[in-house]
């Protein structure tokens, strides 16, 4: 049990006692009550708003209620002092022994320090990447891939059961274009001069081996055959080859999905029809005519009766068609059925989308709310684009890929860990620059380097102590002073950061926290530059050396735990 959860339990025990003696009425909603670090560390170690949020529903004065709470909190062995601030906030200062015990807990729990059961086993389906199967992964896909994967890991660590899913868009016109592009490369493999790739087809060289494989399998059987004969088999083979390439590209980032759901299979199984029928049975789909688009004249537009989903009941600005006038499913209609399918095996759904899909969020949220009758929490995380730079200049596109920079090329140049960490150094909905020079820069301005360097420094301490041949006693944590315990206080926030990041669906919070922790560690380390007695290893004082090594290893453990959530390895030495 983390320190913050433990003190929440202490606080609830005090509130229970106040309910028992009639000071507070029973059954008050305690969800708004928080236990967190105060904004100003000089105010103490923990702060709670309990008196502020409970006083009004209890019909009492916040400060008067705070006084009664303080009386109970001051009795706790771990509390050195409790004070009321402002109109009724309560600040707690904990004993040094409490923080030393927390450092020991970090060591005892090791890789599990920060893990929680807050998710209570609730199943969350995280769908991410879901790139069209028409070519290799490019950097436009990278950020969403990393955010989705880190979020899935974070949710598992916070006690959820997680399903990692990839939706293969293999039923649209883009896969027909892929098949036609593969046919050009097929003819090329058989010795034909195909010239420039025709406009509208995929020009990348990545389709050359696909064409060669098709030539080896089919010979010249489809060279002059009508499209109707080869389109389906070429589409099937090309999509399979692209998905193999995509899986390989994602593996370079350490990303592996549990489920690859096919849009074509979804439609073949009649899932859109089933979703439509369910909605009709619940009076959520009707046949109607949409209003003419704004700015159109009657001559430009012909009213057509279409099946419309009542998305306005769920906050959308208009009802949405689920089929086109030719009877084909709209993108929304197909997506609606797909989410209906996902909701059969998950309690909560998360979609990781590019920011260019922002306009469709409301309608799909409305559909999920309808299809799950409001039981499933559904979040859409919008991912902004990444701008690739080299020394501040835009990076040229890849000829092999056709018109983009491949993810594989970037990972091979700077490494998986650099890519993953960098993608989490900003909020997902904020635009990002990825400068090849800066992300590998050995500077405190580069958070990737700064955090890794902190862990490498900690790893070097153990080696240096061994090389010095020091006979170290068991760590006496009473030797740790204020500067050291301040580091413990920051480290002890890790479980709280994990739970907050998981609840908010924001894995970047882990990167932010690790940067703060690394900064604090480096500052503590640098004290020894001005004061030799502040160094970690003191040859003439094995006792303080042992205690400071214990502290350093505890900080290293937190860094490892946080990096693991990000899918990043913790380096033991810098190259």
DATA-V576403 format. One record per pair of residues at least 24 apart in sequence whose ideal C-beta (glycine too) atoms are under 6 Angstrom apart, sorted by the first residue. I is the first residue (numbers start at 1). J is the second residue. D is the distance in Angstrom with one decimal. If there is no record, write none. Layout:
i=I j=J d=D
i=I j=J d=D
//
This chain:
i=2 j=495 d=3.5
i=3 j=102 d=5.5
i=3 j=492 d=5.1
i=4 j=35 d=5.6
i=4 j=496 d=4.6
i=7 j=35 d=5.1
i=7 j=46 d=5.9
i=8 j=35 d=4.9
i=10 j=76 d=5.8
i=11 j=48 d=6.0
i=14 j=69 d=5.6
i=14 j=72 d=3.8
i=14 j=73 d=5.9
i=23 j=68 d=5.8
i=24 j=58 d=5.1
i=25 j=58 d=6.0
i=28 j=54 d=5.6
i=28 j=57 d=5.6
i=38 j=91 d=5.7
i=43 j=91 d=4.7
i=44 j=91 d=3.8
i=44 j=92 d=5.4
i=44 j=93 d=4.4
i=45 j=93 d=5.5
i=45 j=94 d=4.6
i=46 j=92 d=4.3
i=47 j=89 d=5.9
i=47 j=91 d=5.1
i=48 j=90 d=5.0
i=51 j=88 d=4.2
i=52 j=88 d=4.8
i=62 j=87 d=5.4
i=62 j=88 d=3.1
i=63 j=88 d=4.8
i=66 j=90 d=5.4
i=99 j=485 d=4.8
i=99 j=488 d=4.7
i=100 j=477 d=4.1
i=102 j=488 d=6.0
i=102 j=492 d=4.8
i=103 j=488 d=4.9
i=103 j=554 d=5.1
i=106 j=554 d=4.4
i=106 j=557 d=5.7
i=107 j=554 d=5.8
i=114 j=494 d=4.7
i=114 j=495 d=4.6
i=114 j=498 d=4.8
i=114 j=561 d=5.3
i=115 j=157 d=5.4
i=116 j=158 d=5.4
i=116 j=159 d=5.4
i=116 j=499 d=5.7
i=117 j=159 d=4.2
i=118 j=158 d=5.2
i=118 j=159 d=5.1
i=118 j=499 d=5.0
i=119 j=158 d=5.0
i=119 j=159 d=3.3
i=119 j=160 d=3.4
i=121 j=161 d=5.7
i=122 j=160 d=5.5
i=122 j=347 d=4.8
i=123 j=161 d=4.5
i=123 j=346 d=4.7
i=123 j=347 d=4.9
i=124 j=155 d=5.4
i=124 j=160 d=4.9
i=124 j=162 d=5.4
i=124 j=348 d=4.5
i=125 j=163 d=4.5
i=125 j=165 d=5.7
i=125 j=342 d=4.9
i=125 j=346 d=3.7
i=125 j=349 d=5.1
i=126 j=151 d=6.0
i=126 j=152 d=4.5
i=126 j=164 d=5.8
i=126 j=350 d=4.7
i=127 j=165 d=4.5
i=127 j=167 d=5.9
i=127 j=351 d=5.3
i=128 j=352 d=3.8
i=129 j=166 d=5.5
i=130 j=166 d=5.6
i=130 j=167 d=4.2
i=132 j=169 d=5.0
i=132 j=174 d=5.3
i=133 j=168 d=5.7
i=133 j=170 d=5.8
i=133 j=239 d=4.9
i=133 j=242 d=4.2
i=133 j=243 d=5.3
i=134 j=174 d=5.5
i=134 j=178 d=4.8
i=135 j=204 d=5.8
i=135 j=206 d=5.9
i=136 j=206 d=5.5
i=136 j=245 d=5.3
i=136 j=249 d=5.7
i=136 j=406 d=5.0
i=137 j=246 d=5.8
i=137 j=249 d=3.9
i=137 j=407 d=4.0
i=138 j=404 d=4.0
i=138 j=406 d=5.6
i=138 j=407 d=6.0
i=139 j=386 d=5.6
i=139 j=388 d=5.8
i=139 j=405 d=5.2
i=139 j=407 d=6.0
i=139 j=410 d=6.0
i=142 j=407 d=5.0
i=143 j=383 d=5.2
i=143 j=386 d=5.2
i=143 j=423 d=4.8
i=144 j=352 d=4.7
i=144 j=383 d=4.3
i=145 j=255 d=5.7
i=146 j=420 d=5.1
i=146 j=423 d=3.9
i=147 j=352 d=5.9
i=147 j=428 d=5.1
i=148 j=352 d=4.1
i=149 j=255 d=4.8
i=150 j=507 d=4.0
i=150 j=566 d=5.3
i=150 j=567 d=6.0
i=151 j=507 d=4.9
i=153 j=565 d=5.4
i=154 j=501 d=5.9
i=154 j=502 d=5.2
i=154 j=507 d=5.1
i=154 j=565 d=5.3
i=155 j=502 d=5.5
i=157 j=565 d=5.9
i=158 j=498 d=5.9
i=158 j=499 d=5.9
i=158 j=502 d=3.6
i=163 j=258 d=5.5
i=163 j=346 d=6.0
i=164 j=257 d=4.7
i=164 j=258 d=4.7
i=165 j=259 d=4.5
i=166 j=257 d=4.5
i=166 j=260 d=4.9
i=167 j=261 d=5.2
i=168 j=260 d=5.8
i=168 j=262 d=4.9
i=169 j=263 d=5.3
i=170 j=239 d=5.1
i=170 j=262 d=5.6
i=170 j=263 d=5.5
i=170 j=264 d=4.7
i=171 j=263 d=4.2
i=171 j=264 d=4.3
i=171 j=267 d=5.5
i=175 j=235 d=5.4
i=175 j=239 d=5.8
i=178 j=238 d=4.9
i=179 j=231 d=5.3
i=179 j=234 d=4.2
i=179 j=235 d=3.9
i=179 j=238 d=5.6
i=181 j=207 d=5.7
i=182 j=207 d=5.8
i=182 j=210 d=5.1
i=182 j=211 d=6.0
i=182 j=234 d=5.2
i=182 j=238 d=4.3
i=183 j=234 d=5.7
i=185 j=211 d=2.7
i=186 j=211 d=4.4
i=186 j=214 d=4.3
i=186 j=215 d=5.5
i=187 j=223 d=5.9
i=189 j=215 d=3.9
i=190 j=215 d=5.1
i=190 j=220 d=5.7
i=203 j=402 d=4.6
i=204 j=401 d=5.0
i=204 j=402 d=3.3
i=205 j=400 d=4.7
i=210 j=238 d=5.7
i=210 j=241 d=4.8
i=249 j=407 d=5.3
i=249 j=408 d=5.2
i=252 j=408 d=5.8
i=252 j=411 d=4.6
i=253 j=416 d=5.7
i=254 j=416 d=6.0
i=254 j=567 d=5.2
i=266 j=338 d=5.9
i=271 j=337 d=4.4
i=271 j=341 d=5.6
i=272 j=329 d=5.2
i=272 j=333 d=5.7
i=272 j=334 d=6.0
i=272 j=337 d=3.9
i=275 j=336 d=5.7
i=275 j=337 d=4.2
i=275 j=340 d=4.4
i=284 j=310 d=5.1
i=284 j=370 d=5.1
i=285 j=309 d=5.4
i=311 j=363 d=5.2
i=311 j=366 d=3.9
i=314 j=366 d=3.5
i=314 j=369 d=4.8
i=316 j=362 d=4.8
i=316 j=363 d=5.3
i=316 j=366 d=4.8
i=320 j=363 d=5.0
i=332 j=363 d=5.8
i=335 j=364 d=5.9
i=336 j=367 d=4.3
i=339 j=368 d=5.2
i=340 j=371 d=4.7
i=343 j=372 d=4.9
i=343 j=376 d=5.4
i=348 j=376 d=5.8
i=348 j=377 d=4.3
i=349 j=376 d=5.8
i=349 j=378 d=4.7
i=350 j=379 d=4.9
i=351 j=380 d=4.8
i=352 j=381 d=5.1
i=353 j=380 d=5.8
i=353 j=382 d=5.7
i=354 j=383 d=5.7
i=355 j=382 d=4.7
i=355 j=384 d=4.9
i=358 j=382 d=5.7
i=379 j=505 d=5.3
i=381 j=428 d=5.6
i=382 j=429 d=5.3
i=383 j=428 d=5.0
i=384 j=429 d=5.8
i=384 j=430 d=6.0
i=384 j=431 d=4.6
i=386 j=432 d=4.9
i=386 j=434 d=5.1
i=387 j=433 d=5.0
i=388 j=434 d=5.4
i=389 j=433 d=5.6
i=389 j=435 d=4.2
i=390 j=436 d=4.8
i=391 j=437 d=5.0
i=414 j=439 d=5.8
i=414 j=440 d=5.6
i=417 j=568 d=4.5
i=417 j=569 d=5.6
i=418 j=448 d=5.4
i=420 j=566 d=6.0
i=420 j=567 d=5.1
i=420 j=568 d=5.3
i=421 j=448 d=4.4
i=421 j=568 d=5.1
i=422 j=448 d=6.0
i=424 j=507 d=5.9
i=424 j=508 d=4.9
i=424 j=511 d=4.3
i=424 j=566 d=5.7
i=425 j=511 d=5.3
i=427 j=508 d=5.6
i=447 j=515 d=4.6
i=450 j=518 d=5.2
i=451 j=514 d=4.8
i=451 j=518 d=4.5
i=452 j=571 d=4.7
i=453 j=574 d=6.0
i=454 j=518 d=3.8
i=454 j=521 d=4.9
i=455 j=556 d=5.6
i=455 j=559 d=4.8
i=455 j=570 d=4.6
i=456 j=571 d=5.1
i=456 j=573 d=5.2
i=456 j=574 d=4.9
i=458 j=552 d=4.8
i=458 j=556 d=3.9
i=459 j=572 d=4.0
i=461 j=536 d=5.6
i=461 j=549 d=5.9
i=461 j=552 d=5.4
i=464 j=537 d=5.8
i=465 j=537 d=5.7
i=470 j=542 d=5.6
i=472 j=542 d=5.2
i=472 j=546 d=4.3
i=473 j=542 d=6.0
i=473 j=546 d=5.5
i=475 j=546 d=4.6
i=475 j=547 d=4.8
i=475 j=550 d=3.9
i=476 j=543 d=5.8
i=476 j=547 d=5.8
i=477 j=547 d=5.8
i=479 j=543 d=5.8
i=479 j=544 d=5.1
i=479 j=547 d=4.2
i=480 j=547 d=5.4
i=483 j=524 d=5.9
i=484 j=551 d=5.3
i=487 j=520 d=5.8
i=487 j=524 d=5.8
i=490 j=517 d=5.7
i=490 j=520 d=5.4
i=491 j=555 d=5.8
i=491 j=558 d=4.9
i=494 j=558 d=5.1
i=510 j=562 d=5.1
i=510 j=565 d=5.2
i=510 j=566 d=5.9
i=514 j=562 d=4.6
i=521 j=555 d=5.3
//
